[in-house]
Amino acid sequence: MEYKLFTEFITLQALLKELSIIQSGGAVKSFLEDTEVLFNGQEEKRRGKKIRVGDVLSIPSKEIEIKIVKPSEEEQVIFAEELTEKKRVASLVKQMNQKNKKKGKVGSKQSTNRSKATRPVRFPGT
């Protein structure tokens, strides 16, 4: 399997999580204790190990070999555009949240609390 690396490096923990080899970041410690993971042919137990283009990661018990490759120029352009769009959307959401905060707290006690007259009648045992 090939993994295209768009940044300078990725940690072993992040790679295993991204490829769904582990379910969460917290599971990596026990996974590395129980499973042999080879980094460029040598056993690796550090979850923060930086993996770069050209490295090979293998997990013999699962018959998985991951080669870290550089993406094509076209893929890098698409990645950069997607990253720019994510930043733009995050900025818009931040601005909206700040505006809402200035207007008044959403979900405050005043806006969610109903008066006794509008509450539905509750009967015992139902």
Helices and strands as residue ranges (DSSP letters): E 2-4, E 10-11, H 12-18, G 25-27, H 28-34, E 38-39, E 42-43, E 50-51, E 56-59, G 60-62, E 64-69, H 73-103, H 109-112, G 116-118
